[in-house]
């Protein structure tokens, strides 16, 4: 089954404690992306990757890091989370036509 | 930066009524995509429009892409409770690498 998986699905953490949200796709897509979703703001792109070792900033990259060492994986790293990064995060991969989204990770930073 | 706005932000309709959401971009889009997100779920791709003035239909859903390729609309005829969710438009920037999503329209259907 074609899918994008994310882990964890829910995470509560404290300010400054480094965390990683994993994302994996099994469709061999070259393009992958991270979004955050906040009420009234829709989805905003954080980072995207056109291929292995190729990443670029989206609209809201501050406070986030990504890496793309393998085609299937695209982890999102928050090195020093802050409360304003409390949000719903989605990973997606793109066929060039449609984007497939993961189930989402709800992050709360206290 | 590029902005994509949608109106209305919320819409409540009686089951059987029609529904329309409008998407407006500050810049020309090479294509426009529409997604539906059920409550508690993730966005799911509905359709992509590419040509100026293009109209596509999926059963009760009609999608339009404006002549100037800066606006789009989604119209649902005779809404059903299964149509509940948030509808997003999305388009790539000029280089086609970065995506901009609209602010979304949340549809509630009252049985």
Boltz contact constraints between the chains, C-beta under 6 A:
constraints:
  - contact:
      token1: [A, 42]
      token2: [B, 101]
      max_distance: 6.0
  - contact:
      token1: [A, 42]
      token2: [B, 102]
      max_distance: 6.0
  - contact:
      token1: [A, 42]
      token2: [B, 103]
      max_distance: 6.0
  - contact:
      token1: [A, 42]
      token2: [B, 104]
      max_distance: 6.0
  - contact:
      token1: [A, 43]
      token2: [B, 101]
      max_distance: 6.0
  - contact:
      token1: [A, 45]
      token2: [B, 99]
      max_distance: 6.0
  - contact:
      token1: [A, 58]
      token2: [B, 98]
      max_distance: 6.0
  - contact:
      token1: [A, 98]
      token2: [B, 45]
      max_distance: 6.0
  - contact:
      token1: [A, 101]
      token2: [B, 42]
      max_distance: 6.0
  - contact:
      token1: [A, 101]
      token2: [B, 43]
      max_distance: 6.0
  - contact:
      token1: [A, 103]
      token2: [B, 42]
      max_distance: 6.0
  - contact:
      token1: [A, 104]
      token2: [B, 42]
      max_distance: 6.0
